[in-house]
Amino acid sequence: MTRSRPIRRMLALVACAAAATGGLIEISGVARDLENDTVDARFAVRGDRAAPDDLLVVAIDDVTFEDLGEQWPFPRRLHARVIDRLRIAGARVIAYDVQFTEATTVEDDNALIEAIGRAPRVALAATEFNEFGESLVLGGVENQRAVGAQVGDATVRVDRAGVVRKIPFAAPGAEPFSVVAARLGDSTRGDGPTPRGDGRWIDFVGGAGSIRTVSFSRVLAGEVPASAIRGRTVVVGAAAPSLQDVHPTSTTDDGLMAGPEVQANAIHAAMRGFPLEDVPGPVALLLVVVLSVVGPLVARWRGTLVTAAAGVAVGAAYAVVAQIAFVQGMIVPIVGPVAGLLVGLVGAALVHDTARSFDRERMRDAFRRFVPEAIVDSVLEDADGARLGGRQHDVTAVFVDLRGFTTFSETRTPKEVIVVLNGYLEAMTEAVLAHGGTVTSYLGDGLLAVFGAPIPSDDHAVRAVVGA
């Protein structure tokens, strides 16, 4: 059924309100935490991917502390030995997620600097930079250049929910640690401009332990075969919980992921050009508008149940499309569009119910002129169940006509005829209604009344005779 013009206007207003609501949510970011949760859910649905062959994590874990019997921070000569081990085994890039800023002993500091100088591609971590993007790692920029090491910002930043989901691009003049390590491993990447903003999504391979990990102490002892190191980017960092470099991520549920594995996932994403990204803003707003108009649009021709079913179907289809897009590296918004969809559905239902109530009252006012109040209520209650064939009752029918009305009409003006006819029909109708009858039709100067339907009665014949 097609709605009346006022109803269509109300539905159009509902569509506008729904789109405005979803758009405001999308633009303002008030539901950012909830949107991030939907991203985590998409990771969970996608599942863990195969561990990348070109990455290895060397974890300073509890096993390392037990094997070495050392307190943190370790003497730098130990780090120097591990760097030499990795270099000799053929590591493609050594990404050292340990910050070497403060001086220790001359012997240890020199051992570390010399080991870094012997390695061809080393990325070092820092979290503090000056206005020129320079850090004090290894004593400053001159020492870094002397040994050919590159320094990146290893800041691991959590969002408002306390979860690591992105690599920030915040330090002025400094590139993220993951970007530096990725570029060292791929000479074709060049020194392009570093993206800014709130960061880039980390396309996590999976949960904690998804990237192959070995203990720092095993590498130091030479127990890790060269085949496990050769040609790989090796990320070295603190993984023991006591060192407090463990974080919740998009793929750890209620667990934690060690800092070096977070960096390894970020490096993997950077190697592939950060493939996971949000859809452009205009596309997101277009999606909000499309879902917002579903409810009002369907409600123009169908009832509440059909509109609700269409909304559920569209919402489910959108969730499937969002997951497919995610697998392809595109994050489409869910909260804003779904909010628009829900507001549109609820608004359309309210408009439908309001219109229905209005129509019922209008019908009640119209029918009560011709049938008793109880019959009006009965008819309206059964309006949705109207069907061909009707119901069978024993009734008494009364036919009433005006004798000589045609001759009378020919000698009177139309106005006089109408006045007389209206007075006559009003009197006849009141008599019928007063005795529980129903006027079924007016036939010029006559009428047909029925007693005993649509509400059955045993004394319909008596009522008809008395009414007549």
Buried (B, 14 or more C-beta within 10 A) or exposed (E): EEBEEEBBEBBBEBBBBBBBBBBBBBEEEEBBBEBBBBBBBBBEEBEBEEBBEEBBBBBBBBBBBEBBEEEEBBBBBBBBBBBBBBBEBEBBBBBBBBBBBEEEEEEBBEBBBEBBBBBEBBBBBBBBBEEEBBBBBBBEBEBBEEBEBBBBBBBBBEBEEEBBBBBBBBBEEBBBBBBBBBBBBBEEBEEEEBEEEEBBBBBBBBBBBBBBBBBBBBBBEEEBEEEEBEBBBBBBBBBBEEBEBBBBBBBBEEEBBBBBBBBBBBBBBBBEEBEBEBBEEEEBBEBBBBBBBBBBBBBBEBBBEEBBEBBEEBBEEBBEEBBEBBEEBBBBBBBBBBBBBBBBBBBBBEBBEEBBEEBBEEBBEEBBEBBBEEBBBBBBEEEEEEEEEEEEEEBBBBEBEBEEBEEBBEEEEEEEBEEBBEEBBEEBBEBBBEBBBBBBEBEEBBBBBBBBBBBEBEEBBEBBEEBB
